[in-house]
């Protein structure tokens, strides 16, 4: 039974990661990291497919081996967070929303930017 729960979690995370490819405000890599973990508990063959994927595999391997995030991914993540914050301000989001976004995205950006390249 646990195998099916992890398999479902893995494919759900892959789906969310693919949505993240299309929507710049949804992160891709964290969902793919969750998928790799879930597939490690449920389907070694599917995990191997994900790890060997030419587009997604390198980021997952970098994270698993060194806890690293590529410079390009860091730049993209921080830029998208800043863009969302500025867009929220321009669209007139309430102060409490901007404060919440600033705190959460600031923490996220700090984490991402302090990982090795």
C-alpha positions as CSV (number, residue, x, y, z in Angstrom):
1,X,0.0,0.0,0.0
2,X,2.8,2.4,0.8
3,X,4.3,1.8,-2.6
4,X,1.1,3.2,-4.3
5,X,1.0,6.2,-2.0
6,X,4.6,7.1,-2.8
7,X,4.0,6.4,-6.5
8,X,1.0,8.7,-6.5
9,X,2.9,11.4,-4.6
10,X,5.7,11.1,-7.1
11,X,3.5,11.5,-10.2
12,X,1.6,14.3,-8.5
13,X,4.9,16.1,-7.9
14,X,6.0,15.5,-11.5
15,X,2.7,17.0,-12.7
16,X,3.2,20.1,-10.4
17,X,6.8,20.4,-11.7
18,X,5.6,20.4,-15.3
19,X,3.1,23.1,-14.4
20,X,6.0,25.0,-13.0
21,X,7.7,24.8,-16.4
22,X,4.8,26.6,-18.0
23,X,4.1,29.1,-15.1
24,X,7.1,31.0,-13.9
25,X,5.7,31.6,-10.4
26,X,5.4,27.9,-9.7
27,X,8.8,26.3,-8.8
28,X,9.8,23.2,-10.8
29,X,12.8,21.8,-9.1
30,X,11.4,21.4,-5.5
31,X,8.5,19.3,-6.9
32,X,10.9,17.2,-9.0
33,X,13.1,16.6,-5.8
34,X,9.9,15.4,-4.0
35,X,9.2,13.2,-7.0
36,X,12.7,11.7,-7.0
37,X,12.3,10.9,-3.2
38,X,8.9,9.4,-3.7
39,X,10.0,7.3,-6.6
40,X,13.0,6.1,-4.6
41,X,10.4,4.6,-2.2
42,X,8.1,3.2,-4.9
43,X,9.7,2.7,-8.3
44,X,13.4,2.5,-8.9
45,X,12.7,2.4,-12.7
46,X,10.7,5.6,-12.6
47,X,13.3,7.3,-10.4
48,X,16.1,6.3,-12.9
49,X,14.0,7.8,-15.7
50,X,13.7,11.1,-13.8
51,X,17.3,11.2,-12.7
52,X,18.5,10.4,-16.3
53,X,16.1,12.9,-17.9
54,X,18.2,15.3,-20.0
55,X,16.4,18.4,-18.7
56,X,15.4,17.6,-15.1
57,X,18.1,15.1,-14.2
58,X,21.1,17.4,-13.7
59,X,19.3,19.7,-11.1
60,X,18.2,16.6,-9.1
61,X,21.7,15.0,-9.2
62,X,23.4,18.3,-8.2
63,X,21.0,18.7,-5.2
64,X,21.4,15.1,-4.1
65,X,25.2,14.9,-4.4
66,X,26.2,18.4,-3.3
67,X,23.1,20.3,-2.1
68,X,23.8,22.6,-5.0
69,X,21.5,24.8,-7.2
70,X,22.9,26.1,-10.5
71,X,23.6,29.8,-10.9
72,X,21.0,30.0,-13.7
73,X,18.3,28.5,-11.4
74,X,19.2,30.8,-8.6
75,X,19.0,33.8,-10.9
76,X,15.7,32.7,-12.3
77,X,14.2,31.9,-8.9
78,X,15.2,35.2,-7.3
79,X,14.1,37.2,-10.4
80,X,10.7,35.5,-10.4
81,X,10.2,36.2,-6.7
82,X,11.1,39.8,-7.3
83,X,8.8,40.1,-10.3
84,X,5.9,38.6,-8.4
85,X,6.5,41.0,-5.5
86,X,6.7,44.1,-7.8
87,X,3.6,42.9,-9.8
88,X,1.7,42.5,-6.5
89,X,2.6,46.0,-5.4
90,X,1.8,47.5,-8.8
91,X,-1.6,45.8,-8.8
92,X,-2.4,47.2,-5.4
93,X,-2.1,44.2,-3.1
94,X,-2.9,45.1,0.5
95,X,0.0,45.8,2.8
96,X,-0.4,42.6,4.8
97,X,-0.1,40.6,1.6
98,X,3.0,42.5,0.5
99,X,4.5,42.0,4.0
100,X,3.7,38.3,3.9
101,X,5.1,37.9,0.4
102,X,8.2,39.8,1.3
103,X,8.9,37.7,4.4
104,X,8.2,34.3,2.7
105,X,9.9,35.1,-0.6
106,X,12.8,36.7,1.2
107,X,13.4,33.6,3.2
108,X,13.0,31.5,0.1
109,X,15.5,33.7,-1.8
110,X,17.9,33.6,1.1
111,X,17.8,29.8,1.1
112,X,18.3,29.5,-2.6
113,X,21.0,32.1,-2.9
114,X,23.1,30.6,-0.1
115,X,23.3,27.1,-1.6
116,X,26.5,26.2,-3.5
117,X,26.6,26.5,-7.3
